[in-house]
Amino acid sequence: MLAGDSASEYWTLFVELDSGHHITQRFLITNAGPGDHSAVAVGHLMEKGRPPYRYVNGRQRNAWTLSPDRLFLDIAASHLDLHRPRGALKITKDDIDIRLDFDFSDAVVSGKVPAAQLPRRYFVEVLAVATATQGTLQAPWMTSPLAVKGRTWLIHSWTPDDEAALLDRRVDVFGRAGEAGFYALQVRDGDRFSGAWQVLSRAPATPGTEAADRSIQFAARWRDGTALLPGSPATTYPVPDRFSLAGSPGSGEIRLSNEWLRFDPLEVIPQPFRWFIRRSTQPQEVWADSRIAVSIRPALEDPSLPPTGDALRVSNSQREIEVETTESNVKGVASITFMNPIDRR
């Protein structure tokens, strides 16, 4: 595992279920604070009309398990299995029970974010984009397990350094329009560094099509909107109401609305670890609904771009596939993580 006093490694999952539930989940291994390789698993279950329901497990190194092949984490009642071809997320606490399996085969769209789009010694890989998911969940207000189906996004990040010293903000965006899946990442450190990367996937045109043939991955320049998301503070942790994407071959816009979760990630870290970590960072995490419009130019042609918000265009050198969409059905979720308040930069 990673060495270094401030090293960290984490797996972020976003699960969108056909039942209307959303699950955000993170498994974190960190060297910050006393001792090495402490582990925390924190998740939120969202059901319309209810406040987010949080569940947490945390253990020091001698009280949690990582398999020799590093593909299975067991932090008390929180379990993440990355073995192919079927991955799994299992939360087996007294108050909440989540048992989900997701497709983790070689055909699943994935990719490593290029080093040019990331700070030095900071690494991100996309393990799954909108992969098929099924299982059961039972929250405290449910009398019996609910059978569910949906999609899962899974992102793996790590650095041997202090993440808060490398970034001041990170944005992850997860979206789906029918069979097309979308993931975008933007990281920045004030005016010193900014990088962004997107992956757009579509259903294979013919059975057996390889994942690499049905996904487009590209870098783009992001620009914050001039207005703030309604309810967002103008200082400390301001959230723009949109991001504009520009570059070759892709462009588009991500518009934010309806913030539904804002919390301090360090709240779940027990003392004295929390005190040590707060010396270098005062993070805050915000989740909000988003609407995504992305256009991809054909490799051999250069037609005019459609209006943002009206079409989701995917193409390659052999063919162009245009999926008609509208703002109402091109939906996504954005996670904005602030590493430090802006007045500390």
Beta strands, then each sheet from edge to edge (+ up, - down):
strand 1: 8-17
strand 2: 22-30
strand 3: 38-46
strand 4: 53-59
strand 5: 65-66
strand 6: 72-75
strand 7: 78-81
strand 8: 86-92
strand 9: 97-103
strand 10: 111-112
strand 11: 123-138
strand 12: 146-159
strand 13: 169-177
strand 14: 180-189
strand 15: 193-201
strand 16: 215-219
strand 17: 221-224
strand 18: 242-246
strand 19: 250-263
strand 20: 284-296
strand 21: 311-315
strand 22: 320-324
strand 23: 331-338
sheet 1: 4+ 3- 2+ 1- 12+ 11- 9+ 8- 7+ 6- 5+
sheet 2: 4+ 3- 2+ 1- 12+ 11- 10+
sheet 3: 16+ 15- 14+ 13- 23+ 20- 19+ 18- 17+
sheet 4: 21+ 22-
end
